[in-house]
């Protein structure tokens, strides 16, 4: 009997060591449309001196970057697909590692599609939306095998073997202007992510950023009134202000400096939720 107990204990130990999860590897899922995808040109200074504690899991195969889907890399931009630009998640991650203990690592999984409505991430209804998508968008969707939500979940499940999902970042809304049901649609996606990844809302908040603000002449700034009501629909959601974040000539996309400020604001909110209130910018 004693030998059986010892063998059982060894078996349990082997199971746990085979699937070692680093509780200090904090993972964040990010999704949305072009401002989450990254629209600003990557500058030389954006690719150097990046802390190796800031990681990205590649969601598509990128031969040009020597990256493979489902593997972790130091978070040198681009952080979405192979040819996307600088995004707010670049600066979210950099601010996080700068303010967390040295034994904490940050990981990002970024699945975003420029121009898409929130409906693209509704796992039960996305197909009907895809049938109406323009050809240029279909090429991006195809990189996720036609189902960006499923790819996000697939990558997240892989990541859960390595670390702990701590939050979800959203930037979307430009393609859902004046959509009074937007908050309901976002809740559907958020609830599905929690269920599919076995997460608890009180441990995995949703941070949603405003579109380019009216103070910058944002052409979709009216959507911010709807985004502001998201916490009424999702109690564990928080809206990140875009006031003062610089945008480009199209008044739709942020500049590199705009992404930098917005990404820092996402990080500051996340850090405060984690109990870190003295953020170093």
C-alpha positions, 0 to 999 in steps of 0.5 A: 500500500505504501508503495502505491501511495508513493507511486501515486504521489510521483505521478501527480508530481509529474503531471504538475511539472509537465505543465508548469505554469509561471504565475508571474507571467501575466498575459493580456489578450488584445483585439479590435480593429485598425487602431489595435492592429497598429496603423503608425509606421514603426520607427527605428527607435521603436525596435531597440532597448525592448525589455525581454520581459515583454513578450508577444505570442505570434498569432500567424506565421510570419516568415519575414519576421522569423516568427511562427504561430503560437510561439513567444518572442521578445515584443519587437513591433509589429505585434499583430500580423506580419506587416502591421504597424506600431500599436497601443499594445507596444506601449502598454507592455513597455509601461507594464514591465517598467512598473512591475517587479523584475520577476514578472513577465508580460505577454501580449496576444494581439488579434485584430482586423482593420475596418472590422465591426465588433460582429467579427468577434461574435463566435456564433454570428461572425460568418454572416458578417464575413459574407458582407466583408470587402475583399481587402478585409477578407485577406486579413481575416483569411490569415486567421483561417477565417475566424479571428475569435477562434484564433484568439482563443486558440492562442490564449489556451496555448498561453495558459500553459505558460502563464496567467491571463490577467486582462483583456484589451479592446480598441474597436468602435470606428466601424460601429458608429452610433450603434446603440447595441455595441455594448451588448455585442461587446459583452457577448464577446467578453462573456464568450472569452471568459467561458471558453478560457475558464476565466473569472470576470473579477480577475480578468477586467476588460479595458476599452479605449476611446476612438480618436477624441473630439479634441483632435477632430476625431471623425468617429468621436461621437462613438465615445458617448456609447463607449462611455456606457460600457461599464454599465453593461459590464461591471468589470470594464473600464474606459480609457480616455483618448483625450489629448492623444495625437492622431494622423491626417485622417482623424481616424488613426492615432500617430505613434505618439498618440499610441504611446500615450494611449497605451500608457493609459491602458497600462496605468489603469491595469496597474492601478487595478493590480494595486500599483498606484505609483506609475513611472512613465 
